[in-house]
Amino acid sequence: MRELTAAGFRLDLVEPEWPEHLAQVWGGWSPLRGRHLPGTAIFVCVRDGAAGSGPQTG
């Protein structure tokens, strides 16, 4: 992450929530666990102000 921020990228974290309609248990995952222990983190990197172009994702 230090390398990305040093290169001018802005980091964001997207953490999806357990869908309300999904009641099925899959392995160790369930609606109860999804409410208390998020299991997925999606990191987004955006570089603003690149010369001659709009925001770039990478």
mmCIF file as Biopython writes it, N, C-alpha, C and O atoms, coordinates in Angstrom:
data_model
#
loop_
_atom_site.group_PDB
_atom_site.id
_atom_site.type_symbol
_atom_site.label_atom_id
_atom_site.label_alt_id
_atom_site.label_comp_id
_atom_site.label_asym_id
_atom_site.label_entity_id
_atom_site.label_seq_id
_atom_site.pdbx_PDB_ins_code
_atom_site.Cartn_x
_atom_site.Cartn_y
_atom_site.Cartn_z
_atom_site.occupancy
_atom_site.B_iso_or_equiv
_atom_site.auth_seq_id
_atom_site.auth_asym_id
_atom_site.pdbx_PDB_model_num
ATOM 1   N N  . MET A ? 1  ? 0.821   -1.177  0.000   1.0 0.0 1  A 1 
ATOM 2   C CA . MET A ? 1  ? 0.000   0.000   0.000   1.0 0.0 1  A 1 
ATOM 3   C C  . MET A ? 1  ? 0.874   1.253   0.000   1.0 0.0 1  A 1 
ATOM 4   O O  . MET A ? 1  ? 0.511   2.262   -0.605  1.0 0.0 1  A 1 
ATOM 5   N N  . ARG A ? 2  ? 2.002   1.197   0.662   1.0 0.0 2  A 1 
ATOM 6   C CA . ARG A ? 2  ? 2.902   2.349   0.655   1.0 0.0 2  A 1 
ATOM 7   C C  . ARG A ? 2  ? 3.389   2.671   -0.751  1.0 0.0 2  A 1 
ATOM 8   O O  . ARG A ? 2  ? 3.481   3.836   -1.140  1.0 0.0 2  A 1 
ATOM 9   N N  . GLU A ? 3  ? 3.697   1.634   -1.500  1.0 0.0 3  A 1 
ATOM 10  C CA . GLU A ? 3  ? 4.152   1.833   -2.878  1.0 0.0 3  A 1 
ATOM 11  C C  . GLU A ? 3  ? 3.060   2.479   -3.731  1.0 0.0 3  A 1 
ATOM 12  O O  . GLU A ? 3  ? 3.337   3.354   -4.552  1.0 0.0 3  A 1 
ATOM 13  N N  . LEU A ? 4  ? 1.827   2.042   -3.530  1.0 0.0 4  A 1 
ATOM 14  C CA . LEU A ? 4  ? 0.722   2.608   -4.300  1.0 0.0 4  A 1 
ATOM 15  C C  . LEU A ? 4  ? 0.491   4.077   -3.943  1.0 0.0 4  A 1 
ATOM 16  O O  . LEU A ? 4  ? 0.321   4.911   -4.832  1.0 0.0 4  A 1 
ATOM 17  N N  . THR A ? 5  ? 0.484   4.393   -2.658  1.0 0.0 5  A 1 
ATOM 18  C CA . THR A ? 5  ? 0.268   5.788   -2.274  1.0 0.0 5  A 1 
ATOM 19  C C  . THR A ? 5  ? 1.445   6.655   -2.704  1.0 0.0 5  A 1 
ATOM 20  O O  . THR A ? 5  ? 1.248   7.813   -3.072  1.0 0.0 5  A 1 
ATOM 21  N N  . ALA A ? 6  ? 2.658   6.123   -2.667  1.0 0.0 6  A 1 
ATOM 22  C CA . ALA A ? 6  ? 3.827   6.876   -3.125  1.0 0.0 6  A 1 
ATOM 23  C C  . ALA A ? 6  ? 3.739   7.156   -4.625  1.0 0.0 6  A 1 
ATOM 24  O O  . ALA A ? 6  ? 4.275   8.156   -5.101  1.0 0.0 6  A 1 
ATOM 25  N N  . ALA A ? 7  ? 3.068   6.280   -5.368  1.0 0.0 7  A 1 
ATOM 26  C CA . ALA A ? 7  ? 2.908   6.454   -6.818  1.0 0.0 7  A 1 
ATOM 27  C C  . ALA A ? 7  ? 1.713   7.340   -7.154  1.0 0.0 7  A 1 
ATOM 28  O O  . ALA A ? 7  ? 1.406   7.542   -8.328  1.0 0.0 7  A 1 
ATOM 29  N N  . GLY A ? 8  ? 1.031   7.874   -6.129  1.0 0.0 8  A 1 
ATOM 30  C CA . GLY A ? 8  ? -0.076  8.792   -6.372  1.0 0.0 8  A 1 
ATOM 31  C C  . GLY A ? 8  ? -1.444  8.162   -6.385  1.0 0.0 8  A 1 
ATOM 32  O O  . GLY A ? 8  ? -2.418  8.808   -6.770  1.0 0.0 8  A 1 
ATOM 33  N N  . PHE A ? 9  ? -1.541  6.915   -5.973  1.0 0.0 9  A 1 
ATOM 34  C CA . PHE A ? 9  ? -2.845  6.256   -5.942  1.0 0.0 9  A 1 
ATOM 35  C C  . PHE A ? 9  ? -3.546  6.534   -4.621  1.0 0.0 9  A 1 
ATOM 36  O O  . PHE A ? 9  ? -2.906  6.650   -3.576  1.0 0.0 9  A 1 
ATOM 37  N N  . ARG A ? 10 ? -4.858  6.637   -4.682  1.0 0.0 10 A 1 
ATOM 38  C CA . ARG A ? 10 ? -5.703  6.764   -3.508  1.0 0.0 10 A 1 
ATOM 39  C C  . ARG A ? 10 ? -6.368  5.409   -3.289  1.0 0.0 10 A 1 
ATOM 40  O O  . ARG A ? 10 ? -6.934  4.835   -4.220  1.0 0.0 10 A 1 
ATOM 41  N N  . LEU A ? 11 ? -6.302  4.900   -2.072  1.0 0.0 11 A 1 
ATOM 42  C CA . LEU A ? 11 ? -6.857  3.580   -1.771  1.0 0.0 11 A 1 
ATOM 43  C C  . LEU A ? 11 ? -8.234  3.710   -1.139  1.0 0.0 11 A 1 
ATOM 44  O O  . LEU A ? 11 ? -8.484  4.617   -0.345  1.0 0.0 11 A 1 
ATOM 45  N N  . ASP A ? 12 ? -9.117  2.799   -1.499  1.0 0.0 12 A 1 
ATOM 46  C CA . ASP A ? 12 ? -10.446 2.756   -0.920  1.0 0.0 12 A 1 
ATOM 47  C C  . ASP A ? 12 ? -10.751 1.301   -0.611  1.0 0.0 12 A 1 
ATOM 48  O O  . ASP A ? 12 ? -10.214 0.405   -1.263  1.0 0.0 12 A 1 
ATOM 49  N N  . LEU A ? 13 ? -11.593 1.057   0.356   1.0 0.0 13 A 1 
ATOM 50  C CA . LEU A ? 13 ? -11.981 -0.284  0.747   1.0 0.0 13 A 1 
ATOM 51  C C  . LEU A ? 13 ? -13.478 -0.444  0.554   1.0 0.0 13 A 1 
ATOM 52  O O  . LEU A ? 13 ? -14.270 0.354   1.057   1.0 0.0 13 A 1 
ATOM 53  N N  . VAL A ? 14 ? -13.859 -1.481  -0.180  1.0 0.0 14 A 1 
ATOM 54  C CA . VAL A ? 14 ? -15.262 -1.809  -0.384  1.0 0.0 14 A 1 
ATOM 55  C C  . VAL A ? 14 ? -15.503 -3.125  0.346   1.0 0.0 14 A 1 
ATOM 56  O O  . VAL A ? 14 ? -14.842 -4.126  0.070   1.0 0.0 14 A 1 
ATOM 57  N N  . GLU A ? 15 ? -16.441 -3.117  1.267   1.0 0.0 15 A 1 
ATOM 58  C CA . GLU A ? 15 ? -16.726 -4.309  2.056   1.0 0.0 15 A 1 
ATOM 59  C C  . GLU A ? 15 ? -18.185 -4.696  1.866   1.0 0.0 15 A 1 
ATOM 60  O O  . GLU A ? 15 ? -19.071 -4.123  2.501   1.0 0.0 15 A 1 
ATOM 61  N N  . PRO A ? 16 ? -18.443 -5.682  0.980   1.0 0.0 16 A 1 
ATOM 62  C CA . PRO A ? 16 ? -19.827 -6.067  0.722   1.0 0.0 16 A 1 
ATOM 63  C C  . PRO A ? 16 ? -20.472 -6.684  1.959   1.0 0.0 16 A 1 
ATOM 64  O O  . PRO A ? 16 ? -19.810 -7.353  2.753   1.0 0.0 16 A 1 
ATOM 65  N N  . GLU A ? 17 ? -21.769 -6.448  2.108   1.0 0.0 17 A 1 
ATOM 66  C CA . GLU A ? 17 ? -22.513 -7.004  3.233   1.0 0.0 17 A 1 
ATOM 67  C C  . GLU A ? 17 ? -23.231 -8.277  2.811   1.0 0.0 17 A 1 
ATOM 68  O O  . GLU A ? 17 ? -23.493 -8.496  1.629   1.0 0.0 17 A 1 
ATOM 69  N N  . TRP A ? 18 ? -23.545 -9.111  3.792   1.0 0.0 18 A 1 
ATOM 70  C CA . TRP A ? 18 ? -24.272 -10.347 3.524   1.0 0.0 18 A 1 
ATOM 71  C C  . TRP A ? 18 ? -25.662 -9.992  3.012   1.0 0.0 18 A 1 
ATOM 72  O O  . TRP A ? 18 ? -26.353 -9.197  3.650   1.0 0.0 18 A 1 
ATOM 73  N N  . PRO A ? 19 ? -26.095 -10.548 1.887   1.0 0.0 19 A 1 
ATOM 74  C CA . PRO A ? 19 ? -27.418 -10.231 1.343   1.0 0.0 19 A 1 
ATOM 75  C C  . PRO A ? 19 ? -28.537 -10.656 2.288   1.0 0.0 19 A 1 
ATOM 76  O O  . PRO A ? 19 ? -28.517 -11.765 2.823   1.0 0.0 19 A 1 
ATOM 77  N N  . GLU A ? 20 ? -29.503 -9.782  2.489   1.0 0.0 20 A 1 
ATOM 78  C CA . GLU A ? 20 ? -30.627 -10.043 3.399   1.0 0.0 20 A 1 
ATOM 79  C C  . GLU A ? 20 ? -31.404 -11.297 3.003   1.0 0.0 20 A 1 
ATOM 80  O O  . GLU A ? 20 ? -31.829 -12.063 3.868   1.0 0.0 20 A 1 
ATOM 81  N N  . HIS A ? 21 ? -31.591 -11.508 1.705   1.0 0.0 21 A 1 
ATOM 82  C CA . HIS A ? 21 ? -32.418 -12.627 1.240   1.0 0.0 21 A 1 
ATOM 83  C C  . HIS A ? 21 ? -31.701 -13.980 1.310   1.0 0.0 21 A 1 
ATOM 84  O O  . HIS A ? 21 ? -32.341 -15.016 1.132   1.0 0.0 21 A 1 
ATOM 85  N N  . LEU A ? 22 ? -30.409 -13.990 1.561   1.0 0.0 22 A 1 
ATOM 86  C CA . LEU A ? 22 ? -29.640 -15.231 1.551   1.0 0.0 22 A 1 
ATOM 87  C C  . LEU A ? 22 ? -29.631 -15.861 2.941   1.0 0.0 22 A 1 
ATOM 88  O O  . LEU A ? 22 ? -28.984 -15.343 3.851   1.0 0.0 22 A 1 
ATOM 89  N N  . ALA A ? 23 ? -30.336 -16.962 3.108   1.0 0.0 23 A 1 
ATOM 90  C CA . ALA A ? 23 ? -30.445 -17.631 4.394   1.0 0.0 23 A 1 
ATOM 91  C C  . ALA A ? 23 ? -29.650 -18.933 4.435   1.0 0.0 23 A 1 
ATOM 92  O O  . ALA A ? 23 ? -29.546 -19.562 5.488   1.0 0.0 23 A 1 
ATOM 93  N N  . GLN A ? 24 ? -29.092 -19.337 3.306   1.0 0.0 24 A 1 
ATOM 94  C CA . GLN A ? 24 ? -28.378 -20.603 3.196   1.0 0.0 24 A 1 
ATOM 95  C C  . GLN A ? 24 ? -27.036 -20.547 3.934   1.0 0.0 24 A 1 
ATOM 96  O O  . GLN A ? 24 ? -26.352 -19.523 3.917   1.0 0.0 24 A 1 
ATOM 97  N N  . VAL A ? 25 ? -26.671 -21.651 4.577   1.0 0.0 25 A 1 
ATOM 98  C CA . VAL A ? 25 ? -25.350 -21.789 5.201   1.0 0.0 25 A 1 
ATOM 99  C C  . VAL A ? 25 ? -24.453 -22.486 4.193   1.0 0.0 25 A 1 
ATOM 100 O O  . VAL A ? 25 ? -24.837 -23.499 3.608   1.0 0.0 25 A 1 
ATOM 101 N N  . TRP A ? 26 ? -23.262 -21.945 3.992   1.0 0.0 26 A 1 
ATOM 102 C CA . TRP A ? 26 ? -22.322 -22.511 3.038   1.0 0.0 26 A 1 
ATOM 103 C C  . TRP A ? 26 ? -20.985 -22.668 3.741   1.0 0.0 26 A 1 
ATOM 104 O O  . TRP A ? 26 ? -20.322 -21.682 4.061   1.0 0.0 26 A 1 
ATOM 105 N N  . GLY A ? 27 ? -20.591 -23.920 3.980   1.0 0.0 27 A 1 
ATOM 106 C CA . GLY A ? 27 ? -19.357 -24.167 4.729   1.0 0.0 27 A 1 
ATOM 107 C C  . GLY A ? 27 ? -19.466 -23.513 6.101   1.0 0.0 27 A 1 
ATOM 108 O O  . GLY A ? 27 ? -20.403 -23.798 6.847   1.0 0.0 27 A 1 
ATOM 109 N N  . GLY A ? 28 ? -18.528 -22.647 6.439   1.0 0.0 28 A 1 
ATOM 110 C CA . GLY A ? 28 ? -18.581 -21.922 7.699   1.0 0.0 28 A 1 
ATOM 111 C C  . GLY A ? 28 ? -19.271 -20.586 7.602   1.0 0.0 28 A 1 
ATOM 112 O O  . GLY A ? 28 ? -19.325 -19.848 8.585   1.0 0.0 28 A 1 
ATOM 113 N N  . TRP A ? 29 ? -19.805 -20.255 6.429   1.0 0.0 29 A 1 
ATOM 114 C CA . TRP A ? 29 ? -20.421 -18.939 6.214   1.0 0.0 29 A 1 
ATOM 115 C C  . TRP A ? 29 ? -21.923 -19.021 6.388   1.0 0.0 29 A 1 
ATOM 116 O O  . TRP A ? 29 ? -22.558 -19.969 5.928   1.0 0.0 29 A 1 
ATOM 117 N N  . SER A ? 30 ? -22.486 -18.037 7.046   1.0 0.0 30 A 1 
ATOM 118 C CA . SER A ? 30 ? -23.927 -17.991 7.283   1.0 0.0 30 A 1 
ATOM 119 C C  . SER A ? 30 ? -24.344 -16.536 7.459   1.0 0.0 30 A 1 
ATOM 120 O O  . SER A ? 30 ? -23.489 -15.660 7.585   1.0 0.0 30 A 1 
ATOM 121 N N  . PRO A ? 31 ? -25.655 -16.269 7.470   1.0 0.0 31 A 1 
ATOM 122 C CA . PRO A ? 31 ? -26.108 -14.899 7.716   1.0 0.0 31 A 1 
ATOM 123 C C  . PRO A ? 31 ? -25.610 -14.357 9.060   1.0 0.0 31 A 1 
ATOM 124 O O  . PRO A ? 31 ? -25.250 -13.184 9.161   1.0 0.0 31 A 1 
ATOM 125 N N  . LEU A ? 32 ? -25.591 -15.207 10.089  1.0 0.0 32 A 1 
ATOM 126 C CA . LEU A ? 32 ? -25.130 -14.757 11.405  1.0 0.0 32 A 1 
ATOM 127 C C  . LEU A ? 32 ? -23.659 -14.341 11.349  1.0 0.0 32 A 1 
ATOM 128 O O  . LEU A ? 32 ? -23.291 -13.270 11.832  1.0 0.0 32 A 1 
ATOM 129 N N  . ARG A ? 33 ? -22.835 -15.181 10.764  1.0 0.0 33 A 1 
ATOM 130 C CA . ARG A ? 33 ? -21.406 -14.842 10.652  1.0 0.0 33 A 1 
ATOM 131 C C  . ARG A ? 33 ? -21.206 -13.615 9.774   1.0 0.0 33 A 1 
ATOM 132 O O  . ARG A ? 33 ? -20.369 -12.764 10.077  1.0 0.0 33 A 1 
ATOM 133 N N  . GLY A ? 34 ? -21.966 -13.518 8.690   1.0 0.0 34 A 1 
ATOM 134 C CA . GLY A ? 34 ? -21.839 -12.375 7.790   1.0 0.0 34 A 1 
ATOM 135 C C  . GLY A ? 34 ? -22.158 -11.056 8.465   1.0 0.0 34 A 1 
ATOM 136 O O  . GLY A ? 34 ? -21.585 -10.028 8.104   1.0 0.0 34 A 1 
ATOM 137 N N  . ARG A ? 35 ? -23.059 -11.059 9.437   1.0 0.0 35 A 1 
ATOM 138 C CA . ARG A ? 35 ? -23.389 -9.832  10.164  1.0 0.0 35 A 1 
ATOM 139 C C  . ARG A ? 35 ? -22.283 -9.425  11.123  1.0 0.0 35 A 1 
ATOM 140 O O  . ARG A ? 35 ? -22.094 -8.237  11.381  1.0 0.0 35 A 1 
ATOM 141 N N  . HIS A ? 36 ? -21.541 -10.408 11.661  1.0 0.0 36 A 1 
ATOM 142 C CA . HIS A ? 36 ? -20.547 -10.121 12.695  1.0 0.0 36 A 1 
ATOM 143 C C  . HIS A ? 36 ? -19.110 -10.110 12.190  1.0 0.0 36 A 1 
ATOM 144 O O  . HIS A ? 36 ? -18.287 -9.342  12.689  1.0 0.0 36 A 1 
ATOM 145 N N  . LEU A ? 37 ? -18.800 -10.944 11.217  1.0 0.0 37 A 1 
ATOM 146 C CA . LEU A ? 37 ? -17.434 -11.053 10.703  1.0 0.0 37 A 1 
ATOM 147 C C  . LEU A ? 37 ? -17.431 -10.951 9.186   1.0 0.0 37 A 1 
ATOM 148 O O  . LEU A ? 37 ? -17.610 -11.961 8.505   1.0 0.0 37 A 1 
ATOM 149 N N  . PRO A ? 38 ? -17.234 -9.773  8.650   1.0 0.0 38 A 1 
ATOM 150 C CA . PRO A ? 38 ? -17.175 -9.653  7.196   1.0 0.0 38 A 1 
ATOM 151 C C  . PRO A ? 38 ? -16.055 -10.538 6.643   1.0 0.0 38 A 1 
ATOM 152 O O  . PRO A ? 38 ? -14.990 -10.654 7.248   1.0 0.0 38 A 1 
ATOM 153 N N  . GLY A ? 39 ? -16.302 -11.149 5.508   1.0 0.0 39 A 1 
ATOM 154 C CA . GLY A ? 39 ? -15.325 -12.087 4.978   1.0 0.0 39 A 1 
ATOM 155 C C  . GLY A ? 39 ? -14.647 -11.659 3.698   1.0 0.0 39 A 1 
ATOM 156 O O  . GLY A ? 39 ? -13.734 -12.341 3.233   1.0 0.0 39 A 1 
ATOM 157 N N  . THR A ? 40 ? -15.061 -10.561 3.119   1.0 0.0 40 A 1 
ATOM 158 C CA . THR A ? 40 ? -14.492 -10.123 1.853   1.0 0.0 40 A 1 
ATOM 159 C C  . THR A ? 40 ? -14.114 -8.663  1.949   1.0 0.0 40 A 1 
ATOM 160 O O  . THR A ? 40 ? -14.900 -7.840  2.418   1.0 0.0 40 A 1 
ATOM 161 N N  . ALA A ? 41 ? -12.924 -8.340  1.510   1.0 0.0 41 A 1 
ATOM 162 C CA . ALA A ? 41 ? -12.491 -6.948  1.412   1.0 0.0 41 A 1 
ATOM 163 C C  . ALA A ? 41 ? -12.002 -6.728  -0.010  1.0 0.0 41 A 1 
ATOM 164 O O  . ALA A ? 41 ? -11.156 -7.475  -0.501  1.0 0.0 41 A 1 
ATOM 165 N N  . ILE A ? 42 ? -12.522 -5.724  -0.662  1.0 0.0 42 A 1 
ATOM 166 C CA . ILE A ? 42 ? -12.110 -5.387  -2.019  1.0 0.0 42 A 1 
ATOM 167 C C  . ILE A ? 42 ? -11.385 -4.060  -1.948  1.0 0.0 42 A 1 
ATOM 168 O O  . ILE A ? 42 ? -11.964 -3.054  -1.540  1.0 0.0 42 A 1 
ATOM 169 N N  . PHE A ? 43 ? -10.125 -4.052  -2.343  1.0 0.0 43 A 1 
ATOM 170 C CA . PHE A ? 43 ? -9.331  -2.833  -2.322  1.0 0.0 43 A 1 
ATOM 171 C C  . PHE A ? 43 ? -9.345  -2.203  -3.710  1.0 0.0 43 A 1 
ATOM 172 O O  . PHE A ? 43 ? -9.090  -2.873  -4.710  1.0 0.0 43 A 1 
ATOM 173 N N  . VAL A ? 44 ? -9.644  -0.922  -3.759  1.0 0.0 44 A 1 
ATOM 174 C CA . VAL A ? 44 ? -9.728  -0.192  -5.007  1.0 0.0 44 A 1 
ATOM 175 C C  . VAL A ? 44 ? -8.635  0.871   -5.006  1.0 0.0 44 A 1 
ATOM 176 O O  . VAL A ? 44 ? -8.476  1.599   -4.026  1.0 0.0 44 A 1 
ATOM 177 N N  . CYS A ? 45 ? -7.890  0.960   -6.090  1.0 0.0 45 A 1 
ATOM 178 C CA . CYS A ? 45 ? -6.835  1.965   -6.233  1.0 0.0 45 A 1 
ATOM 179 C C  . CYS A ? 45 ? -7.208  2.905   -7.369  1.0 0.0 45 A 1 
ATOM 180 O O  . CYS A ? 45 ? -7.511  2.466   -8.479  1.0 0.0 45 A 1 
ATOM 181 N N  . VAL A ? 46 ? -7.184  4.193   -7.083  1.0 0.0 46 A 1 
ATOM 182 C CA . VAL A ? 46 ? -7.528  5.199   -8.085  1.0 0.0 46 A 1 
ATOM 183 C C  . VAL A ? 46 ? -6.419  6.236   -8.110  1.0 0.0 46 A 1 
ATOM 184 O O  . VAL A ? 46 ? -5.973  6.703   -7.062  1.0 0.0 46 A 1 
ATOM 185 N N  . ARG A ? 47 ? -5.977  6.592   -9.300  1.0 0.0 47 A 1 
ATOM 186 C CA . ARG A ? 47 ? -4.983  7.649   -9.435  1.0 0.0 47 A 1 
ATOM 187 C C  . ARG A ? 47 ? -5.638  8.836   -10.104 1.0 0.0 47 A 1 
ATOM 188 O O  . ARG A ? 47 ? -5.976  8.782   -11.287 1.0 0.0 47 A 1 
ATOM 189 N N  . ASP A ? 48 ? -5.820  9.905   -9.354  1.0 0.0 48 A 1 
ATOM 190 C CA . ASP A ? 48 ? -6.438  11.118  -9.868  1.0 0.0 48 A 1 
ATOM 191 C C  . ASP A ? 48 ? -5.406  12.006  -10.545 1.0 0.0 48 A 1 
ATOM 192 O O  . ASP A ? 48 ? -4.229  12.000  -10.187 1.0 0.0 48 A 1 
ATOM 193 N N  . GLY A ? 49 ? -5.861  12.761  -11.517 1.0 0.0 49 A 1 
ATOM 194 C CA . GLY A ? 49 ? -5.025  13.780  -12.120 1.0 0.0 49 A 1 
ATOM 195 C C  . GLY A ? 49 ? -3.909  13.278  -13.010 1.0 0.0 49 A 1 
ATOM 196 O O  . GLY A ? 49 ? -2.899  13.968  -13.152 1.0 0.0 49 A 1 
ATOM 197 N N  . ALA A ? 50 ? -4.039  12.128  -13.608 1.0 0.0 50 A 1 
ATOM 198 C CA . ALA A ? 50 ? -3.019  11.643  -14.547 1.0 0.0 50 A 1 
ATOM 199 C C  . ALA A ? 50 ? -2.999  12.580  -15.761 1.0 0.0 50 A 1 
ATOM 200 O O  . ALA A ? 50 ? -4.050  13.013  -16.233 1.0 0.0 50 A 1 
ATOM 201 N N  . ALA A ? 51 ? -1.833  12.878  -16.247 1.0 0.0 51 A 1 
ATOM 202 C CA . ALA A ? 51 ? -1.673  13.821  -17.355 1.0 0.0 51 A 1 
ATOM 203 C C  . ALA A ? 51 ? -2.484  13.395  -18.576 1.0 0.0 51 A 1 
ATOM 204 O O  . ALA A ? 51 ? -2.277  12.309  -19.117 1.0 0.0 51 A 1 
ATOM 205 N N  . GLY A ? 52 ? -3.394  14.240  -19.001 1.0 0.0 52 A 1 
ATOM 206 C CA . GLY A ? 52 ? -4.136  14.017  -20.228 1.0 0.0 52 A 1 
ATOM 207 C C  . GLY A ? 52 ? -5.242  12.990  -20.146 1.0 0.0 52 A 1 
ATOM 208 O O  . GLY A ? 52 ? -5.781  12.593  -21.179 1.0 0.0 52 A 1 
ATOM 209 N N  . SER A ? 53 ? -5.601  12.544  -18.954 1.0 0.0 53 A 1 
ATOM 210 C CA . SER A ? 53 ? -6.675  11.558  -18.875 1.0 0.0 53 A 1 
ATOM 211 C C  . SER A ? 53 ? -7.430  11.720  -17.572 1.0 0.0 53 A 1 
ATOM 212 O O  . SER A ? 53 ? -7.013  12.455  -16.677 1.0 0.0 53 A 1 
ATOM 213 N N  . GLY A ? 54 ? -8.541  11.023  -17.484 1.0 0.0 54 A 1 
ATOM 214 C CA . GLY A ? 54 ? -9.349  11.029  -16.260 1.0 0.0 54 A 1 
ATOM 215 C C  . GLY A ? 54 ? -8.790  10.054  -15.258 1.0 0.0 54 A 1 
ATOM 216 O O  . GLY A ? 54 ? -7.672  9.563   -15.419 1.0 0.0 54 A 1 
ATOM 217 N N  . PRO A ? 55 ? -9.567  9.764   -14.206 1.0 0.0 55 A 1 
ATOM 218 C CA . PRO A ? 55 ? -9.110  8.815   -13.199 1.0 0.0 55 A 1 
ATOM 219 C C  . PRO A ? 55 ? -8.784  7.468   -13.791 1.0 0.0 55 A 1 
ATOM 220 O O  . PRO A ? 55 ? -9.476  7.004   -14.697 1.0 0.0 55 A 1 
ATOM 221 N N  . GLN A ? 56 ? -7.744  6.835   -13.297 1.0 0.0 56 A 1 
ATOM 222 C CA . GLN A ? 56 ? -7.328  5.516   -13.748 1.0 0.0 56 A 1 
ATOM 223 C C  . GLN A ? 56 ? -7.476  4.559   -12.591 1.0 0.0 56 A 1 
ATOM 224 O O  . GLN A ? 56 ? -7.146  4.907   -11.458 1.0 0.0 56 A 1 
ATOM 225 N N  . THR A ? 57 ? -7.968  3.356   -12.851 1.0 0.0 57 A 1 
ATOM 226 C CA . THR A ? 57 ? -8.052  2.341   -11.819 1.0 0.0 57 A 1 
ATOM 227 C C  . THR A ? 57 ? -7.026  1.270   -12.115 1.0 0.0 57 A 1 
ATOM 228 O O  . THR A ? 57 ? -6.686  1.021   -13.272 1.0 0.0 57 A 1 
ATOM 229 N N  . GLY A ? 58 ? -6.545  0.651   -11.082 1.0 0.0 58 A 1 
ATOM 230 C CA . GLY A ? 58 ? -5.540  -0.377  -11.298 1.0 0.0 58 A 1 
ATOM 231 C C  . GLY A ? 58 ? -5.428  -1.334  -10.176 1.0 0.0 58 A 1 
ATOM 232 O O  . GLY A ? 58 ? -4.615  -2.256  -10.230 1.0 0.0 58 A 1 
#
